[in-house]
Amino acid sequence: MGGTPALVAIVSAMREEIGGLRSHVDAARTERHAGRDFHLGRLHGVPCVLVLSGVGKVAAAATTAMLLDRFGARAVVFTGTAGGLGPSVGVGDVVVASALLQHDLDASPLFPRWEVPLTGRSRFEPHPGLSDLLAAASADALADLDAWCPPALRHDLALGALRVHRGLVVSGDRFVATRAEGETLRAALPDALAVEMEGAALAQVCHDYGVPFAVLRSISDRADDAATTDFLQFVSGYASELTHEVLRRALPGLAGRALAAQGVARGEA
Ligand code: ADE
């Protein structure tokens, strides 16, 4: 197994978030399972499988289990958009998760709020090495914004000075589209930087399988009353290009780290 190429899985919820990537996959073939198209091939030289999970935690969990069981993915990267919760997390910024939690999971009083029952944990940590690579590639991509983001789009999205953040990302089966709901989340989970609908589910499944993963989100809105309009404008123009720019820079390193992480897990040198 030591010489087997690392198969890196790249997952997004929606076509707009990953659409641009497919045209860059060489020697692609597509397998269809459970209503999803899994595109296999090389992306920037790295053996990859690309798939749209669909929206929400169940869709993400089912897709992740298929990636690990059927396709033998050695590392999983989720890329997509999120609503900004942290005070300094603005539209166009990138958040690389350092922990993920399901904000709508509550089996209290039987278990503490947010804890996944019978696991003793509410937060699931991505692989630090994969996350470091994504954060560095994101910083590079944002520094090079002029090369891939047309000035008109930059103007329309009112993008300011863009930053990469690392921290807690929370997931739930709700698109947070009112200021009141955003504020409730901010009050309950003050260290949360961003909210989305899949990451914590993927994290829990990868944790169960012992497979390294990372979650990268570009901020499409501030999880407030303007969230819906901001989101639609953002995904169609910015999110998928950003993903491509980040992965182009990070993929070779991700594949190496994936192999190393799995070797360590199996006790190889
Ligand atoms: N993904 C992008 N924006 C979001 C929001 N406001 N709520 C949940 N998921 C999102």
Residues whose N, C-alpha, C, O or C-beta is under 5 A from the ligand:
A	BS01	ADE	T81 A82 G83 R174 F175 V176 A177 V195 E196 M197 S220 A223 A227
